[in-house]
Amino acid sequence: MIIQTEVVIVGAGPCGLFQVFELGLLGIKCHLLDSLAKPGGQCTELYPEKPIYDIPALPVCGAQELVDRLLEQIQPFGAEMHFGHEVTVVDKRPDGRFDVETAGGLKFDAGTIVIAGGVGSFQPRRLGVEGADHFEGSQIFYRVQGAADFHGKHLVIFGGGDSALDWTLDLAGKAASLTLVHRRADFRAAPASVHKMQELVAAGKIRFIEGTAASLITDSDRLTGVNVKDATGALVPLQADHLLAFFGLAPKLGPIAEWGLELEKKALRVDTEKFQTSIPGIFAVGDINTYPGKKKLILSGFHEAALAAFGIQHYLYPQKRQFLQYTTTSPVMHQRLGVSDTPETPAAAAG
Ligand SMILES: Cc1cc2nc3c(=O)[nH]c(=O)nc-3n(C[C@H](O)[C@H](O)[C@H](O)COP(=O)(O)OP(=O)(O)OC[C@H]3O[C@@H](n4cnc5c(N)ncnc54)[C@H](O)[C@@H]3O)c2cc1C
């Protein structure tokens, strides 16, 4: 079966979710797909429990909370969501529409495409020691889903970026023991976090070792520790119930790189009027795109989604007159948002 739709959105991170909203306000229907099992992109996958401070009008908002709020905000528009579906094929047809296929066999006939693929189908960089894959998800983790699982446990955290330092600070005092291991004595993380970590080390509350993981220590089928090779080349055995490694993401664009779109440093080049890629009818918003001055921030992606929606409307319905309506005062938008008593009429839908 081929699903007909006005828009296919590739990627259900915060920007893909907000794209549903902006299209919904214009009365445009879409299907939203993500290769991951749930919506939220980096917010849900990488830092669900961290607070975000730079979402306009929300002085502080948890990353998962932001995703939950976006899901609530787009709920009136009834977008169909398909999770666990990596989009592998996007082909433009001579009639200007697009054939879209997923690895799992879903097929779409779409009027336009929005790529909101973030850093692509991202994969955390893994601990390069033998047997690590065997314990992944049980005792070795590359992201934290529930911090409480690590309370009272012996932990070794690897990495020198913000995630490694943030989790070190968060879990210090809650874990039975905590050692931070980084291959250099200088860190990529925020200086304030590094300073706090060094204070904890000086107070004897946590350990820091400059070194790398050399091998796992196991007992039958259980991980009991890790041998770390320190800066002098000596092996330091560390007791551990869990290893947390934060080496960042391997930027893997995946199938998006094969769709014939103009790329610059693994990002899709777009214009800043409509956020359209080098192929008319394919738009790109959020971390996946690039243009002069691009900043990979959620609020940038929200702005891009608003303008892309008008570009999409024009691509789909070039004869339609475009005008800006306010959500505060537009009866048509109230109907679409489900905050009006009157159901949307065909005349309103055309508005
Ligand atoms: C630790 C950390 C803290 C951060 N803090 C902030 C902050 O305070 N403020 C801020 O503004 N930003 C912050 N960011 C950045 C912010 O998370 C990103 O800018 C934002 O997630 C980008 O959203 P997105 O929707 O473009 O992409 P993403 O969130 O990356 O989502 C993209 C989605 O597309 C999916 N996808 C990719 N390719 C395909 C495909 N072929 N088929 C199907 N699905 C696909 C992926 O699975 C993913 O779910 C932070 C990032 C990190 C890592």
Ligand as a Chemical Component Dictionary entry (heavy atoms), coordinates in Angstrom:
data_LIG
# 
_chem_comp.id                   LIG 
_chem_comp.type                 NON-POLYMER 
_chem_comp.pdbx_formal_charge   0 
_chem_comp.three_letter_code    LIG 
# 
loop_
_chem_comp_atom.comp_id 
_chem_comp_atom.atom_id 
_chem_comp_atom.alt_atom_id 
_chem_comp_atom.type_symbol 
_chem_comp_atom.charge 
_chem_comp_atom.model_Cartn_x 
_chem_comp_atom.model_Cartn_y 
_chem_comp_atom.model_Cartn_z 
_chem_comp_atom.pdbx_ordinal 
LIG C1  C1  C 0 23.903 17.341 25.770 1  
LIG C2  C2  C 0 23.190 18.311 24.865 2  
LIG C3  C3  C 0 22.620 19.458 25.387 3  
LIG C4  C4  C 0 21.974 20.376 24.555 4  
LIG N1  N1  N 0 21.416 21.507 25.114 5  
LIG C5  C5  C 0 20.768 22.389 24.310 6  
LIG C6  C6  C 0 20.195 23.583 24.853 7  
LIG O1  O1  O 0 20.303 23.857 26.058 8  
LIG N2  N2  N 0 19.535 24.432 24.004 9  
LIG C7  C7  C 0 19.431 24.181 22.660 10 
LIG O2  O2  O 0 18.815 24.970 21.936 11 
LIG N3  N3  N 0 19.967 23.052 22.117 12 
LIG C8  C8  C 0 20.626 22.158 22.906 13 
LIG N4  N4  N 0 21.197 21.045 22.346 14 
LIG C9  C9  C 0 21.070 20.848 20.885 15 
LIG C10 C10 C 0 19.668 20.335 20.533 16 
LIG O3  O3  O 0 19.408 19.121 21.200 17 
LIG C11 C11 C 0 19.592 20.165 19.026 18 
LIG O4  O4  O 0 19.789 21.417 18.413 19 
LIG C12 C12 C 0 18.212 19.617 18.644 20 
LIG O5  O5  O 0 17.977 18.342 19.193 21 
LIG C13 C13 C 0 18.091 19.544 17.125 22 
LIG O6  O6  O 0 16.808 19.067 16.862 23 
LIG P1  P1  P 0 16.470 18.362 15.478 24 
LIG O7  O7  O 0 15.009 18.061 15.530 25 
LIG O8  O8  O 0 17.016 19.174 14.368 26 
LIG O9  O9  O 0 17.345 17.015 15.454 27 
LIG P2  P2  P 0 17.509 15.790 16.466 28 
LIG O10 O10 O 0 17.091 16.124 17.833 29 
LIG O11 O11 O 0 18.889 15.297 16.245 30 
LIG O12 O12 O 0 16.485 14.722 15.887 31 
LIG C14 C14 C 0 16.668 14.190 14.597 32 
LIG C15 C15 C 0 15.909 12.904 14.457 33 
LIG O13 O13 O 0 15.962 12.482 13.090 34 
LIG C16 C16 C 0 16.044 11.067 13.060 35 
LIG N5  N5  N 0 16.577 10.634 11.767 36 
LIG C17 C17 C 0 17.762 10.963 11.197 37 
LIG N6  N6  N 0 17.882 10.373 9.980  38 
LIG C18 C18 C 0 16.743 9.677  9.795  39 
LIG C19 C19 C 0 16.255 8.856  8.733  40 
LIG N7  N7  N 0 16.954 8.645  7.605  41 
LIG N8  N8  N 0 15.039 8.270  8.873  42 
LIG C20 C20 C 0 14.300 8.471  10.008 43 
LIG N9  N9  N 0 14.718 9.235  11.032 44 
LIG C21 C21 C 0 15.910 9.825  10.928 45 
LIG C22 C22 C 0 16.956 10.732 14.234 46 
LIG O14 O14 O 0 16.739 9.401  14.668 47 
LIG C23 C23 C 0 16.514 11.765 15.289 48 
LIG O15 O15 O 0 15.524 11.264 16.157 49 
LIG C24 C24 C 0 21.865 20.121 23.155 50 
LIG C25 C25 C 0 22.428 18.949 22.619 51 
LIG C26 C26 C 0 23.095 18.057 23.445 52 
LIG C27 C27 C 0 23.684 16.810 22.837 53 
# 
loop_
_chem_comp_bond.comp_id 
_chem_comp_bond.atom_id_1 
_chem_comp_bond.atom_id_2 
_chem_comp_bond.value_order 
_chem_comp_bond.pdbx_ordinal 
LIG C1  C2  SING 1  
LIG C2  C3  SING 2  
LIG C2  C26 DOUB 3  
LIG C3  C4  DOUB 4  
LIG C4  N1  SING 5  
LIG C4  C24 SING 6  
LIG N1  C5  DOUB 7  
LIG C5  C6  SING 8  
LIG C5  C8  SING 9  
LIG C6  O1  DOUB 10 
LIG C6  N2  SING 11 
LIG N2  C7  SING 12 
LIG C7  O2  DOUB 13 
LIG C7  N3  SING 14 
LIG N3  C8  DOUB 15 
LIG C8  N4  SING 16 
LIG N4  C9  SING 17 
LIG N4  C24 SING 18 
LIG C9  C10 SING 19 
LIG C10 O3  SING 20 
LIG C10 C11 SING 21 
LIG C11 O4  SING 22 
LIG C11 C12 SING 23 
LIG C12 O5  SING 24 
LIG C12 C13 SING 25 
LIG C13 O6  SING 26 
LIG O6  P1  SING 27 
LIG P1  O7  DOUB 28 
LIG P1  O8  SING 29 
LIG P1  O9  SING 30 
LIG O9  P2  SING 31 
LIG P2  O10 DOUB 32 
LIG P2  O11 SING 33 
LIG P2  O12 SING 34 
LIG O12 C14 SING 35 
LIG C14 C15 SING 36 
LIG C15 O13 SING 37 
LIG C15 C23 SING 38 
LIG O13 C16 SING 39 
LIG C16 N5  SING 40 
LIG C16 C22 SING 41 
LIG N5  C17 SING 42 
LIG N5  C21 SING 43 
LIG C17 N6  DOUB 44 
LIG N6  C18 SING 45 
LIG C18 C19 SING 46 
LIG C18 C21 DOUB 47 
LIG C19 N7  SING 48 
LIG C19 N8  DOUB 49 
LIG N8  C20 SING 50 
LIG C20 N9  DOUB 51 
LIG N9  C21 SING 52 
LIG C22 O14 SING 53 
LIG C22 C23 SING 54 
LIG C23 O15 SING 55 
LIG C24 C25 DOUB 56 
LIG C25 C26 SING 57 
LIG C26 C27 SING 58 
# 
